Amino acid sequence: MLLWSGVVDTDFSKGRLGNEQVVSFDDLVTFHGHWCDGLVVGAMGLGEALHILYPSAPIDRTDLRIISRSSPCLTDVAVMLTGARAQFGTFLVSDTIPVLYIVQRISDGRAISVALRPGVKPTSVDSLGRLAVQQLLSPCGLDSLQVIEEHFGKDLLAMDPKEAFIITEVPAFTWPANSGPTFTKIDILNKNAARCASSTQRP
């Protein structure tokens, strides 16, 4: 099920870039807490954008920042796939953006937006979802919504992501000013440090 190209991070708490891993959809489910259609939407859409930013190389999670809409599913996908974090000034949540995500590669400023194509999501998902958020659905209504969302998620998985999402370059994108305090992410400070030619030992 849904597997991305490798991601790359630093190799220890003060380390160098080079720790390649693979993040699967099952990893996202474990992190998020459950399988759901929103997780599928976020993973497929953001996955397409990240492969545009990194077409032939691992996705560098030390060089990304992202704005996500406030859905718990979308935000969890954003954090896990990009490595962005609010406390380091690389993750923002806003329902004022007209898309699901805006993701930016920090080193060159290139930015990509992700939107679900109109008509892809059944209208009942949102209409019943709004009632559920207001706690106005009956127990059987909640069960019905779960079935509808599962069908949508599975249908989406069977689609070509290019047919389900609108992926757009955002020219001259400016990252918004952070509204609160941010902290230095110390585990990426030495990511481009040279290797010691004589060192062969590790703890």
Buried (B, 14 or more C-beta within 10 A) or exposed (E): EBEBBBBBBBBEEEBBBEBEEEBEBEBBBEEBEEBBBBBBBBBBBBBBBBBBBBEEEBBBBBBBBBBBBEBEBBBBBBBBBBBBBBEBBBBBBEEEBEBBBBBBBBEEEBBBBBBBEEEBBBEEBEEBBEBEEEEEBEEEEEEBBBEBBBEBBEBBBEEEBEEBBBBBEBEEBEBEEEEEEEEEBEBBEBBEEEEEEEEEEEE
